[in-house]
């Protein structure tokens, strides 16, 4: 047999011989890709991501500097003021405050997002207390919402009027101002409804599903461990029928909250006595013309009607402006909005708690 080449080991039969690695020769690329190679790739990705973040921060900074003169509120939330009507550039301003969608404060928003209805209204009314603001236009387009949230908003507007009686407050309705939306509106000095507005729905509701019969047919049962001293603890369980005593208990709460609604409207509408409010307070909704005939609104009009009323009240040039929250870094990075479940404020309203809620809410206005 012939001799093997130098430095080449014998190989088993059937295995192709490998080329020798001579001294000083670099290993093949496949052999060189160890841990260091992948660490380098990872660091490169981090470098690219860091560069993109720096560019984004630069853009946010430039935007903030460009609008720095437009101000920030007491919470440090930056805002712009968009001209709506009136004399553009006028020193005196009427602040338009929007109450749009379901009235719900919700959970804590992400990274400084706008917050719920109560937070937004508080923030806007603090701005309205400034010297350059001479009035407030409440723009309401809402089917209502939580009993407590609606009542807090109503009290905020009433307290603002008490502290600043020289600043007129008018409520202008959009497509819908029902239940809790109307509840807030009666805190204003005057109410204007568009001719296409649907309003009313004065009343309280609590909704719950019951699957007792379905559960029984399919052998499903809920086990509720409760004390004999708390027989109502599992009230409104979806897997058992409600008792008459439980229904009476909940109805008494609804009636009390309804009476509160009637009182609020009675106090807010100088042209109506309690009997007049009760005539309209059957839970039904009304067109603008019907609402005016019942005394629930003062005028059928639009933005021009609101503008004319403020012009008569103020007697000097003014602009109607609306504060619009400037997008924050959190908004740009994460799309932060009011924390909600299901993607819309109505779903958030109905599912903020672990069970049904008492609502000043028109379910047909979803």
C-alpha positions in Angstrom: 0.0 0.0 0.0 1.1 3.6 -0.7 2.0 5.9 2.2 -0.6 8.5 3.5 0.2 12.2 3.0 1.9 13.8 5.9 -0.3 15.1 8.8 -3.4 13.3 7.4 -4.9 10.7 9.8 -6.4 7.6 8.5 -10.1 7.7 7.9 -12.6 4.8 8.2 -13.6 3.1 5.0 -16.4 4.8 3.1 -15.9 8.3 4.7 -14.6 10.8 2.2 -11.3 12.3 3.3 -11.4 15.9 4.6 -8.9 18.5 3.3 -6.1 19.1 5.8 -5.7 22.2 7.9 -2.2 23.4 7.4 -0.5 25.5 10.0 -1.6 29.2 9.8 -4.7 28.4 7.7 -8.0 30.1 9.0 -10.8 27.8 10.0 -13.9 27.7 7.7 -16.7 30.2 8.1 -19.0 27.5 9.5 -16.5 26.7 12.3 -16.0 30.4 13.2 -19.6 31.2 14.1 -19.5 30.8 17.8 -21.3 32.7 20.6 -19.4 35.9 19.7 -21.0 36.0 16.3 -24.6 35.9 17.7 -23.7 38.4 20.4 -22.5 40.8 17.7 -25.8 40.3 15.8 -27.8 41.0 18.9 -25.8 44.2 19.7 -26.2 45.4 16.2 -30.0 45.0 16.5 -29.9 47.0 19.7 -27.9 49.7 18.1 -30.4 50.1 15.3 -33.3 50.2 17.7 -31.5 52.8 19.8 -30.9 54.9 16.8 -34.6 54.8 15.9 -35.7 55.7 19.4 -33.3 58.7 19.4 -34.8 59.9 16.1 -38.3 59.5 17.6 -37.3 61.4 20.7 -35.9 64.2 18.5 -39.1 64.5 16.6 -41.1 64.6 19.8 -38.8 67.3 21.2 -39.1 69.4 18.0 -42.9 69.1 18.2 -42.9 70.1 21.8 -40.7 73.1 21.2 -42.8 74.2 18.2 -45.9 74.2 20.3 -44.4 75.2 23.6 -46.3 78.5 23.7 -49.6 76.7 23.7 -49.2 75.6 27.3 -49.6 72.7 29.7 -52.1 72.2 32.4 -51.5 71.7 36.2 -50.8 68.0 35.6 -48.1 68.8 33.1 -50.2 67.6 30.2 -49.4 69.6 27.0 -52.3 70.8 24.9 -53.1 72.8 21.8 -56.2 75.1 21.5 -58.0 74.6 18.2 -60.1 77.5 16.9 -63.8 76.5 16.5 -65.7 79.8 15.9 -65.7 83.5 16.7 -62.9 86.0 16.2 -59.7 84.1 15.3 -56.8 85.3 17.5 -59.1 87.1 20.0 -57.6 87.6 23.4 -60.8 86.5 25.1 -61.8 82.9 24.8 -64.9 80.7 25.3 -63.6 77.2 26.0 -65.4 74.3 24.3 -65.3 71.2 26.5 -66.4 67.9 24.8 -68.3 65.2 26.7 -68.3 62.5 24.0 -69.1 58.8 24.1 -69.9 56.8 27.2 -69.4 58.6 30.5 -66.8 56.4 32.2 -63.7 57.2 34.1 -62.2 53.7 33.6 -59.0 52.3 35.0 -55.7 54.3 35.2 -54.6 55.1 31.7 -51.2 54.1 30.3 -48.3 56.5 30.4 -50.2 59.7 30.9 -53.0 59.0 28.4 -56.0 61.4 28.5 -57.9 59.6 31.2 -61.7 59.1 31.4 -64.6 61.6 31.3 -64.1 62.9 34.8 -60.4 63.5 34.5 -60.8 65.2 31.1 -63.6 67.5 32.5 -61.6 68.4 35.6 -58.6 69.3 33.5 -60.6 71.4 31.1 -62.5 73.3 33.8 -59.2 74.2 35.5 -58.2 75.7 32.2 -61.5 77.5 32.0 -60.8 79.2 35.3 -57.9 81.2 33.7 -58.4 84.9 33.2 -58.4 84.8 29.4 -61.4 82.4 29.4 -64.7 84.2 29.6 -67.2 81.3 29.1 -67.7 77.6 28.7 -69.4 75.7 25.9 -70.2 72.1 26.9 -70.5 70.0 23.7 -72.3 66.9 24.7 -72.7 63.8 22.4 -73.2 60.9 24.8 -75.6 58.1 25.6 -74.8 58.5 29.3 -72.8 56.3 31.6 -72.1 55.4 35.1 -74.3 56.9 37.9 -71.4 58.1 39.9 -69.3 59.4 37.0 -72.3 61.3 35.6 -73.0 62.8 39.0 -69.3 63.9 39.5 -69.3 65.6 36.2 -72.6 67.4 37.0 -71.2 68.6 40.3 -67.9 69.8 38.6 -69.9 72.0 36.3 -72.1 73.3 39.1 -69.1 74.1 41.3 -67.5 75.9 38.4 -70.5 78.1 37.9 -70.6 78.8 41.7 -67.0 79.9 41.7 -67.1 81.8 38.4 -70.6 83.3 38.1 -69.3 85.9 35.6 -68.5 83.1 33.1 -71.6 81.9 31.2 -71.9 78.1 30.6 -74.0 76.8 27.7 -74.6 73.1 26.7 -74.8 72.3 23.0 -76.0 68.8 22.0 -74.7 66.7 19.2 -76.4 63.6 17.8 -77.2 62.3 21.2 -77.5 63.7 24.8 -79.3 60.9 26.7 -79.6 59.9 30.3 -76.2 60.8 31.9 -75.4 63.1 29.0 -78.6 65.1 29.8 -77.9 64.8 33.5 -74.6 66.8 33.0 -76.3 69.3 30.7 -78.7 70.5 33.3 -75.8 72.0 35.2 -75.4 74.6 32.4 -77.1 77.9 32.3 -78.7 77.2 28.9 -79.3 74.1 26.7 -79.3 74.2 22.9 -80.2 71.1 21.0 -79.6 70.6 17.3 -82.8 69.8 15.3 -81.4 66.3 14.8 -80.5 65.6 18.4 -82.0 62.7 20.4 -82.2 63.4 24.1 -84.0 62.5 27.3 -83.9 58.9 28.6 -84.3 60.2 32.2 -84.0 57.1 34.3 -81.8 54.4 35.8 -81.0 50.9 34.6 -79.2 47.9 35.8 -78.8 45.0 33.3 -77.8 41.4 34.0 -77.9 38.1 32.1 -79.5 35.0 33.6 -78.7 31.5 32.4 -80.4 29.5 35.0 -82.6 27.4 32.7 -79.8 26.9 30.2 -77.5 25.9 33.0 -80.0 23.5 34.4 -80.5 21.7 31.1 -76.8 21.2 30.7 -76.1 20.2 34.3 -74.1 23.4 35.1 -74.3 24.7 38.7 -72.6 27.5 40.5 -71.3 26.7 44.0 -71.7 29.8 46.2 -70.5 29.5 49.8 -72.1 32.2 51.9 -73.2 32.8 55.5 -76.8 32.3 56.5 -76.5 35.9 57.8 -75.8 37.1 54.2 -78.5 35.4 52.1 -78.3 38.1 49.4 -74.5 37.8 48.8 -74.9 36.0 45.5 -77.7 38.2 44.3 -77.8 38.5 40.5 -76.0 35.2 40.0 -76.5 34.2 36.4 -77.1 30.6 37.2 -80.1 30.9 39.5 -83.4 32.7 39.3 -83.8 36.0 41.2 -86.1 35.9 44.2 -88.9 38.4 44.6 -87.2 39.9 47.7 -83.9 40.5 45.7 -85.8 42.2 42.9 -87.6 44.5 45.4 -84.2 45.4 47.0 -82.6 46.3 43.7 -85.7 48.2 42.5 -85.7 50.3 45.6 -82.1 51.4 44.8 -83.1 52.2 41.2 -86.0 54.2 42.5 -83.8 56.2 44.8 -81.3 57.0 42.1 -84.2 57.9 39.8 -85.5 60.4 42.3 -82.0 61.9 42.5 -82.0 62.3 38.7 -85.4 64.0 38.8 -84.2 66.4 41.6 -81.1 67.3 39.6 -83.3 68.2 36.5 -85.7 70.1 38.7 -83.0 72.1 40.3 -81.2 72.8 36.9 -84.3 73.7 34.9 -85.9 76.9 36.1 -88.8 76.6 33.7 -89.8 73.2 35.1 -91.3 72.1 38.4 -91.0 68.6 39.7 -94.3 67.5 38.1 -93.1 68.8 34.8 -89.9 66.8 35.1 -91.8 63.7 36.1 -93.9 64.0 33.0 -90.8 63.7 30.8 -89.0 61.3 33.0 -90.4 58.0 31.8 -87.1 56.7 30.4 -88.1 57.5 26.8 -86.1 59.5 24.3 -87.2 62.6 22.5 -86.4 64.6 19.4 -85.2 68.2 19.8 -88.7 69.6 19.1 -90.3 67.2 21.6 -87.7 68.0 24.2 -88.3 71.7 23.8 -92.1 71.3 24.1 -91.4 69.4 27.4 -89.1 72.1 28.6 -86.0 69.9 28.6 -84.1 72.3 26.3 -84.2 76.0 25.7 -83.6 76.3 22.0 -83.2 74.4 18.8 -80.1 75.5 17.1 -76.5 74.8 16.3 -73.0 76.4 16.6 -74.3 79.8 15.3 -77.0 79.8 18.0 -74.3 79.2 20.7 -72.1 81.9 19.2 -75.0 84.4 19.2 -75.8 83.7 22.8 -72.3 84.2 24.0 -71.9 87.3 21.9 -75.0 88.8 23.6 -73.7 87.7 27.0 -70.2 89.0 26.6 -70.6 92.0 24.5 -67.0 92.0 23.1 -65.0 90.0 20.6 -64.1 86.4 21.6 -63.0 83.1 20.0 -64.4 79.7 20.8 -61.5 77.3 21.2 -61.3 73.6 22.2 -58.2 72.2 24.1 -56.8 69.2 22.3 -54.3 67.2 24.2 -50.9 67.0 22.4 -49.7 63.5 21.7 -47.1 62.3 24.2 -44.2 60.0 23.8 -46.3 57.2 25.4 -49.0 57.8 22.7 -46.5 57.6 19.9 -44.7 54.5 21.2 -47.6 52.5 22.6 -50.8 54.1 21.2 -51.8 54.8 24.8 -55.5 55.7 25.1 -57.9 55.5 28.0 -57.6 52.0 29.4 -60.6 50.1 28.2 -61.8 46.6 27.7 -63.1 45.4 24.3 -61.8 48.5 22.5 -64.7 50.9 22.9 -65.9 53.1 25.8 -69.3 51.4 26.1 -67.7 48.0 26.6 -65.4 49.6 29.2 -68.4 51.1 30.9 -70.3 47.9 31.2 -67.4 45.8 32.3 -65.3 48.0 34.7 -66.6 46.0 37.6 -67.1 42.4 38.3 -70.8 42.6 37.9 -73.7 44.7 36.8 -73.7 48.5 37.5 -76.4 51.1 38.1 -76.3 53.4 35.0 -77.7 56.7 33.8 -77.4 55.2 30.3 -79.6 54.7 27.2 -78.7 51.2 26.0 -80.2 52.1 22.5 -77.4 54.7 22.2 -74.5 52.1 22.0 
